[in-house]
Amino acid sequence: MAEGYKKNSITLPGAVAMGTGAMIGAGIFVRARRMISKVP
């Protein structure tokens, strides 16, 4: 994952996009777990 890494390669928009994607993914994961736990 860090093979093509260069210093300062992460830009502000990139960091924001990664953070937003992580938050959305976490929200979907939590919601899916809640739905699964509600199934008898």
C-alpha positions in Angstrom: 0.0 0.0 0.0 2.9 2.3 0.7 5.0 1.3 -2.3 4.1 4.3 -4.4 4.1 6.7 -1.5 5.8 10.0 -1.9 6.2 12.8 0.7 3.3 15.3 0.6 1.5 13.0 -1.9 -1.6 13.3 0.2 -3.4 16.5 -0.7 -6.1 18.2 1.4 -8.9 17.2 -1.0 -7.6 13.7 -1.0 -7.5 13.6 2.8 -11.0 15.0 3.0 -12.2 12.4 0.4 -10.5 9.6 2.4 -12.0 10.8 5.7 -15.5 11.1 4.2 -15.3 7.7 2.6 -14.2 6.2 5.9 -17.0 7.8 7.8 -19.6 6.7 5.2 -18.1 3.2 5.2 -18.3 3.1 9.0 -21.9 4.3 9.0 -22.9 1.6 6.5 -21.1 -1.0 8.5 -22.8 0.0 11.8 -26.2 0.2 10.1 -25.7 -3.3 8.5 -24.7 -4.7 11.9 -27.8 -3.3 13.5 -30.0 -4.7 10.8 -28.3 -8.1 11.1 -28.7 -8.1 14.9 -32.5 -7.3 14.5 -33.0 -10.4 12.4 -34.3 -13.3 14.6 
